[in-house]
Amino acid sequence: MSSITTTGSSLKSTHLPSALLETALLLDAAEKGRNGANPGIAPKNNITITFNADDGTCAIAAAIPVDVTVGSGGALTYAAKDYLGSSYTTFTAGGDVTASNVIAAFVQVAQILSAAEKAISPIEDQPNNITVDSSSETQTITIAANLPVVSSINSSGNVLFSATDYL
């Protein structure tokens, strides 16, 4: 089980795949909010989320703009840019998620989930449901995830998708 502590944060999830899906949905909502409030400006569509009930998966694809800096000793640091504006990306940090906005929270949770996959031993048992690639050339972090989900229908007839903790 891949638990994550989200106490005090904007997140309600208790495991990493669910937290990734939750932050992805929050980021998607932030993009929609910004686009709806600014119809005369080119829309921002840096994340897509697709659910497939037939095979029980959720595909997440995102290209997040970042600032790249070179630190002491030549270490590169990637910091997610708030490309939507702070009024759309509010996020409360807490627990394991220390990011100050929803964009950075999505990137942080994706990186934590990717590291959790790589921590599984032996190597041949490691899942590969998420990739996080950074590029200093394009100044982006690209995230691709294919998460297992289960679908259900609640008492109001709403279809729900919940990420499965596959770790």
HELIX and SHEET records of a PDB file:
HELIX    1   1 LEU A   16  ALA A   37  1                                  22    
HELIX    2   2 SER A   72  GLY A   74  5                                   3    
HELIX    3   3 VAL A  102  LYS A  118  1                                  17    
HELIX    4   4 ILE A  123  ASP A  125  5                                   3    
SHEET    1   A 3 ILE A  47  ASN A  52  0                                        
SHEET    2   A 3 THR A  57  VAL A  70 -1                                        
SHEET    3   A 3 LEU A  76  ALA A  80 -1                                        
SHEET    1   B 4 ILE A  47  ASN A  52  0                                        
SHEET    2   B 4 THR A  57  VAL A  70 -1                                        
SHEET    3   B 4 THR A 140  ILE A 153 -1                                        
SHEET    4   B 4 ILE A 130  SER A 135 -1                                        
SHEET    1   C 4 ILE A  47  ASN A  52  0                                        
SHEET    2   C 4 THR A  57  VAL A  70 -1                                        
SHEET    3   C 4 THR A 140  ILE A 153 -1                                        
SHEET    4   C 4 VAL A 159  ALA A 163 -1                                        
END                                                                             
